Amino acid sequence: MAREYVVDLSEEELLQLQVVLEKGKHKARSITRVNIILIASEGETDTVLP
């Protein structure tokens, strides 16, 4: 059974994540995680439909 999480970010949290992406001085792993969080906050999922 797949777990579902709702990602609801405040404006301040969105700005902090965007700063991480803009600076580009973080580890690749951190940048990947930020991208995943931002995509999830837009309502996208990682499930693949048959």
N, C-alpha and C positions, 0 to 999 in steps of 0.2 A: 504494500500500500504506500503510495507516494505521499509525502508530507507537503502541505501547502502553507506558505508563509505570505502574509500581506506586508508589503514594504511601503510605508507611508512616511515620507521624509518632510521635514519642515523646510522652509526657505533657507534658513541658516545652514542646515545640514547639506542641502543641495549645493549651496555656494562653496562650502568647505570641500566637498567632493570635486567640484569643478576646478577649484584651485589646485588640487592634487594633479588633475589631468593637465592643466595648463603649464604648470611648472616643469613637469617631466623629470624631476630630480628624485623620484622615489623608485623603489625596486619594482621590477616588472611584475612581480607577483601582486604587489599592492595596487598597481595600476589596473591589472586584470580584475581584481576584486572590486575596485571602484566602478569599473565599467559594468560588471555584473549587477551591482547594487543599483546603478542608475537605470539600467535596462529593466530590472525588476520593478523599480518605482514607477515606470511608465506602463506597467500592467502586462508586460511580455512574460512568457513562460519559457521554460526549457524543455517542455514536453514535445515529443514528436508524434504527430498523429499518423495512423496508418493510411 
